């Protein structure tokens, strides 16, 4: 890859081509569980901007610059009161739209407060997540209709973790299927596999690929011979600007969306959306002694004093991801517990921003290379013309997209079968579109 393309892909701060492109979309900013009504503000860093989040007594969510426009004190130390945030330095108060609504340090006859605003971003809550629009449009586009974020509360699973590397490194690990048989399951035997499909993946670790551009991004079908004349397909998706859907279970059952939201150029917040019972605790390899996909992903306590204090992993670079060399030699391939931490290790140790000019990509990297080209083309087109992908303005683009596995006859049309199984998944979870969603 050319150095200039690597720079375009990885820089997300204000004014950068990629950062401007991402700001056209609604972004997952923070979970509703992270703030309380009239509670303390939350430090949130997003696309290189230091922001504060809070929830008002009436249940409205806010996200705004942490700097008070008066004397530049931090509003993180402000008082969350009566539907706004009040700076404790001179008492200036701002509503959730950023407008100054009280200026007690100024004479009451002045209209100075009407001229003062703090940068604030529109927020909408859906499915346990607060979404923010950081773009320049006066009227934001509609929220994307991602099925995994439309689940009812009683069957919803959201979890998050900080990854200390550029956003694209984390995302590319999610669209790389061939590493499963090595990093995650390299120490497993066929007897330990929980299904025939897993046995097939452990037996054939070099699948072939079909990779396609789609209006929402890219998709791949990785295929291996199965029983008789059948073929096992693993289908995964990349969706603009930073979404992935990885294969794990059967397509008609798979419900997942994973966001790789850039904090800044060197850190990314990972959000997993899905159903209850599906997450890092799911173990695809039988036997508690196998260090593979299963196990608990432990987090450090939240550090409210740090801009990187949310959802930090206990296993990290400082403790070498708690690698056990004896386990690595005798029981597992990596010696590191859980698939998520294994993925974190490989993507973080590439460096904060990987130097992709040093890579040597093979056929198993076809989805990664094609997705990079797709993003570069879209960002350059946006920069030159102002035109965005269809998914910015049309929330339906994401609706009939899913991932998963299919065991099909050799002659079957895998794309047609994937559409049928996607429809079956939507029906299975009761996620058919409602009239109000169609009119959004």
C-alpha positions in Angstrom: 0.0 0.0 0.0 1.1 3.5 -0.7 2.0 5.7 2.3 -0.4 8.4 1.3 -3.3 5.9 1.1 -2.4 4.5 4.6 -2.5 8.1 5.9 -5.9 8.7 4.3 -7.3 5.5 5.8 -6.0 6.1 9.3 -6.3 9.8 10.2 -9.7 10.7 11.6 -9.3 14.0 13.3 -11.3 17.2 12.5 -10.7 18.3 8.9 -9.2 15.0 7.7 -10.8 13.4 4.7 -11.6 10.2 6.6 -12.8 12.1 9.7 -15.1 14.3 7.6 -16.4 11.2 5.8 -17.3 9.5 9.1 -19.0 12.6 10.4 -21.6 12.2 7.7 -22.9 9.2 9.6 -24.6 8.7 12.9 -21.9 7.4 15.3 -22.3 5.2 18.4 -21.0 7.6 21.1 -21.8 6.0 24.5 -24.1 3.5 26.1 -27.1 4.6 28.0 -25.9 2.6 31.0 -22.8 4.9 31.3 -24.8 8.0 32.4 -27.5 8.7 35.0 -30.2 11.3 35.0 -28.8 14.4 36.7 -25.6 12.4 37.3 -21.9 13.2 36.7 -20.8 14.0 33.2 -18.8 11.3 31.3 -15.6 12.0 29.4 -16.0 10.8 25.8 -13.3 11.2 23.1 -14.6 10.7 19.6 -12.9 11.3 16.3 -10.1 13.2 18.1 -12.5 15.5 19.9 -12.6 15.7 23.7 -16.3 15.8 24.7 -18.6 15.4 27.7 -21.8 13.4 27.8 -24.6 13.6 30.3 -28.3 12.8 30.8 -30.8 15.3 32.0 -33.4 14.8 34.6 -36.0 14.6 31.8 -34.1 11.8 30.2 -32.5 13.7 27.3 -28.9 12.8 26.3 -26.2 15.3 25.5 -22.7 15.3 23.9 -20.7 18.5 23.7 -17.2 20.1 23.8 -15.8 19.9 27.3 -14.3 23.4 27.0 -16.4 26.3 28.3 -16.4 29.1 25.8 -15.9 31.7 28.5 -12.5 31.1 30.0 -11.9 27.5 28.7 -12.4 25.7 32.0 -13.5 22.0 31.5 -17.3 21.4 31.7 -16.5 17.9 32.9 -16.4 19.5 36.4 -19.7 21.3 35.7 -23.0 20.7 37.5 -25.7 18.7 35.7 -28.8 20.6 36.7 -32.2 21.4 35.3 -31.8 20.2 31.8 -28.3 21.6 31.2 -24.7 21.8 32.4 -23.4 24.7 34.5 -19.7 25.7 34.5 -18.6 26.0 38.1 -16.1 28.7 37.3 -18.5 31.6 36.7 -21.9 29.8 36.5 -22.5 30.0 32.8 -25.1 27.3 31.9 -25.7 25.5 28.6 -28.6 23.4 27.4 -28.1 20.1 25.5 -28.0 22.0 22.2 -25.0 24.0 23.4 -26.9 27.3 23.8 -25.9 29.5 26.8 -29.2 29.9 28.8 -27.9 31.5 32.0 -25.0 33.9 32.6 -25.2 35.0 36.2 -21.8 36.7 36.1 -23.2 39.3 33.7 -25.7 42.1 34.3 -29.3 40.9 33.8 -30.0 43.5 31.1 -27.3 42.2 28.8 -28.2 39.8 25.9 -24.6 38.4 25.8 -25.8 34.9 26.7 -27.8 34.7 23.5 -24.6 35.1 21.5 -22.7 32.3 23.2 -22.7 28.6 22.3 -20.6 25.6 23.1 -20.2 23.0 20.3 -22.8 20.3 20.8 -23.9 17.4 18.8 -27.5 16.0 18.3 -28.0 12.7 20.2 -30.6 10.0 19.8 -31.1 6.9 21.9 -31.9 3.5 20.3 -31.3 0.0 21.6 -29.3 1.0 24.7 -26.9 3.1 22.7 -26.7 6.9 22.4 -25.9 7.9 18.8 -24.4 11.3 17.9 -24.3 13.2 14.6 -21.1 15.2 14.3 -21.5 16.3 10.7 -22.4 19.7 9.3 -25.9 19.1 8.1 -28.6 21.2 9.7 -30.9 18.2 9.5 -29.1 15.0 10.3 -29.8 11.9 8.2 -31.8 9.0 9.6 -30.3 6.4 11.9 -29.1 3.3 10.1 -31.4 0.3 10.4 -29.0 -2.2 11.8 -31.0 -5.2 13.0 -28.7 -6.0 15.9 -29.5 -2.5 17.4 -33.2 -3.0 17.0 -33.6 -5.9 19.5 -36.0 -5.5 22.4 -34.4 -4.8 25.8 -35.1 -8.3 27.1 -33.1 -9.9 24.3 -30.4 -7.3 23.8 -26.6 -7.6 24.3 -24.2 -4.7 24.0 -20.6 -4.8 25.2 -17.6 -2.7 24.5 -13.8 -2.6 24.9 -11.1 -0.1 24.2 -8.4 -1.1 21.8 -5.1 0.8 21.7 -4.5 1.0 18.0 -5.9 2.6 14.9 -9.6 1.8 14.1 -8.8 0.1 10.8 -6.5 -2.5 12.4 -9.3 -3.7 14.6 -11.9 -3.7 11.8 -9.6 -5.6 9.4 -9.2 -8.4 12.0 -12.9 -8.9 11.9 -13.0 -9.4 8.1 -10.1 -11.9 8.1 -11.6 -15.4 8.3 -8.5 -17.5 7.8 -7.0 -16.7 11.2 -9.7 -18.6 13.0 -8.0 -21.9 12.5 -4.7 -20.6 13.8 -5.0 -17.8 16.4 -8.3 -18.9 18.0 -8.4 -22.7 17.4 -4.9 -23.7 16.4 -4.6 -25.9 19.5 -8.0 -27.7 19.2 -8.5 -31.2 18.0 -11.4 -32.3 15.8 -13.0 -34.1 18.8 -13.1 -30.8 20.7 -15.1 -29.0 17.9 -18.7 -28.3 18.9 -20.1 -28.9 15.4 -19.3 -30.4 12.1 -18.8 -27.0 10.6 -16.1 -26.2 13.1 -14.4 -29.5 12.2 -14.4 -28.6 8.6 -12.7 -25.2 9.4 -10.1 -27.0 11.5 -9.4 -29.5 8.8 -9.1 -27.0 5.9 -7.4 -23.9 7.0 -7.0 -22.3 3.6 -10.5 -21.5 2.3 -11.1 -19.9 -1.2 -12.8 -16.6 -1.5 -15.4 -14.6 -3.4 -15.3 -10.9 -2.5 -17.8 -8.5 -3.8 -18.4 -4.7 -3.7 -21.9 -3.9 -2.4 -23.8 -0.6 -2.1 -23.2 -0.7 1.7 -19.5 -1.7 1.5 -18.0 -5.2 0.8 -18.8 -8.8 1.5 -16.9 -12.1 1.3 -17.9 -15.7 1.0 -15.1 -18.0 2.1 -15.8 -21.6 1.0 -14.4 -25.0 1.8 -15.4 -28.5 0.7 -17.9 -30.2 3.1 -19.5 -33.7 3.1 -20.2 -35.2 -0.3 -20.7 -32.5 -2.9 -21.5 -29.8 -0.3 -19.6 -26.6 0.4 -19.3 -24.8 3.7 -19.6 -21.0 3.2 -18.6 -18.4 5.8 -20.1 -15.0 4.9 -19.1 -11.7 6.4 -19.7 -8.1 5.8 -18.0 -4.6 5.9 -20.5 -1.7 6.0 -19.6 2.0 5.7 -18.1 3.6 7.6 -16.8 1.2 10.3 -19.2 -1.7 10.8 -18.5 -5.4 10.4 -20.6 -8.5 10.6 -18.5 -11.6 11.3 -19.5 -15.2 10.7 -20.1 -17.4 13.8 -23.3 -19.3 13.6 -25.8 -20.3 10.9 -26.9 -17.3 8.8 -30.6 -17.8 9.7 -29.7 -17.4 13.4 -26.8 -15.0 13.2 -27.6 -11.5 14.6 -24.5 -9.3 15.0 -23.2 -5.8 14.2 -19.8 -4.7 15.4 -18.7 -1.0 15.3 -15.0 0.1 15.3 -15.6 3.7 16.4 -12.4 5.8 16.2 -11.5 7.6 19.5 -8.5 9.3 17.8 -5.9 8.1 15.3 -4.4 5.7 17.8 -7.3 4.3 19.8 -10.7 2.7 18.9 -13.8 1.8 20.8 -15.3 -1.5 19.9 -19.0 -2.0 20.3 -20.7 -5.4 19.9 -24.5 -5.5 19.2 -26.4 -8.7 19.2 -28.8 -11.0 21.1 -28.5 -12.2 24.7 -26.3 -15.2 25.1 -24.1 -14.3 22.1 -20.8 -12.6 22.9 -17.3 -13.3 24.1 -18.5 -16.0 26.5 -19.6 -18.2 23.6 -17.2 -21.1 23.3 -16.9 -22.8 19.9 -14.4 -25.3 21.2 -15.5 -27.9 23.8 -13.5 -28.3 27.0 -12.8 -25.7 29.6 -9.0 -26.3 29.3 -8.8 -25.1 25.8 -7.8 -21.5 25.7 -9.7 -20.3 22.6 -12.8 -18.3 21.9 -14.5 -18.8 25.3 -14.0 -17.2 28.6 -14.7 -14.0 30.3 -13.3 -10.7 28.9 -12.3 -8.8 32.1 -12.3 -5.0 32.2 -10.5 -2.6 34.4 -12.6 -0.3 36.6 -13.8 2.8 34.8 -11.3 5.7 35.3 -13.4 8.9 35.0 -10.2 11.0 35.1 -8.9 9.8 31.8 -10.1 10.3 28.2 -9.2 6.7 27.6 -10.7 5.4 30.9 -13.7 3.5 29.5 -13.8 -0.3 28.9 -10.1 -1.0 29.2 -9.0 -4.6 29.1 -7.3 -6.2 32.1 -5.2 -8.2 29.7 -3.2 -5.7 27.8 0.3 -4.9 26.4 1.6 -3.9 29.8 1.1 -7.5 31.1 1.7 -9.1 27.7 -2.0 -10.0 27.5 -1.4 -12.6 30.3 0.2 -15.0 27.9 0.9 -18.4 29.4 3.8 -20.0 27.5 3.3 -23.4 29.1 -0.4 -23.4 27.9 0.8 -22.2 24.5 3.0 -25.3 24.1 0.7 -27.9 25.6 -3.0 -26.9 25.1 -3.5 -23.9 22.9 -2.0 -22.1 19.9 -1.6 -18.6 21.4 -1.4 -19.2 25.1 -3.8 -16.2 25.5 -7.3 -16.5 26.9 -10.4 -15.7 24.8 -10.7 -14.8 21.2 -11.3 -11.1 21.8 -8.0 -10.7 23.7 -6.2 -12.8 21.1 -7.5 -10.4 18.4 -6.5 -7.4 20.6 -3.0 -8.7 20.9 -2.3 -9.1 17.2 -3.9 -5.8 16.2 -2.3 -3.7 18.9 1.2 -5.3 18.4 1.1 -4.1 14.8 1.8 -0.7 16.2 -0.5 2.2 17.0 -0.8 2.8 13.3 0.3 -0.2 11.2 2.8 0.6 8.4 1.0 -1.1 5.6 3.8 -0.3 3.1 5.7 -3.3 4.7 2.9 -5.8 4.2 2.9 -8.8 1.9 -0.7 -9.8 1.3 -1.8 -13.2 0.0 -5.0 -14.7 -1.4 -6.4 -15.0 2.1 -6.3 -11.2 2.4 -8.5 -10.5 -0.5 -11.3 -9.1 1.6 -8.9 -6.9 3.5 -7.4 -5.4 0.3 -10.7 -5.0 -1.5 -12.2 -3.3 1.5 -9.3 -0.8 1.7 -9.8 0.0 -2.0 -13.5 0.5 -1.5 -13.0 2.9 1.4 -10.3 4.9 -0.3 -12.5 5.2 -3.4 -15.5 6.3 -1.4 -13.5 8.9 0.7 -11.8 10.4 -2.3 -15.1 10.7 -4.2 -16.7 12.3 -1.2 -13.7 14.7 -0.8 -13.9 15.7 -4.5 -17.7 15.9 -5.0 -19.3 16.0 -1.5 -21.3 12.9 -2.5 -21.8 10.2 0.2 -22.5 6.5 -0.1 -26.2 5.6 -0.3 -26.1 4.3 3.2 -25.8 7.8 4.7 -29.3 8.9 3.5 -31.1 5.5 3.1 -31.3 3.6 6.4 -32.8 0.6 4.6 -29.4 -0.2 2.9 -28.3 -2.0 6.1 -31.6 -3.8 6.8 -31.1 -7.0 4.7 -27.5 -7.6 5.6 -26.2 -10.3 7.8 -23.4 -12.8 8.2 -22.9 -16.4 9.1 -22.4 -19.9 7.8 -24.2 -22.0 5.2 -23.7 -25.6 4.2 -24.9 -25.8 0.6 -24.8 -28.1 -2.4 -21.9 -27.4 -4.6 -24.1 -26.1 -7.5 -26.1 -23.7 -5.3 -26.0 -20.0 -5.8 -24.6 -18.8 -2.5 -25.7 -15.2 -3.0 -29.3 -16.2 -3.6 -29.2 -18.6 -0.6 -27.7 -15.8 1.6 -30.7 -13.6 0.7 -33.1 -16.3 1.7 -31.4 -17.0 5.0 -31.2 -13.3 5.8 -35.0 -13.0 5.3 -35.4 -16.0 7.6 -33.2 -14.4 10.3 -35.2 -11.2 10.2 -38.5 -13.1 10.5 -37.0 -15.3 13.3 -36.2 -12.3 15.5 -39.4 -10.3 14.6 -37.3 -7.6 13.0 -39.6 -6.8 10.0 -39.7 -3.1 9.4 -42.5 -1.1 11.0 -44.4 1.6 9.2 -42.8 4.4 11.3 -39.3 3.1 10.3 -40.2 3.0 6.7 -41.4 6.6 6.9 -38.2 7.8 8.7 
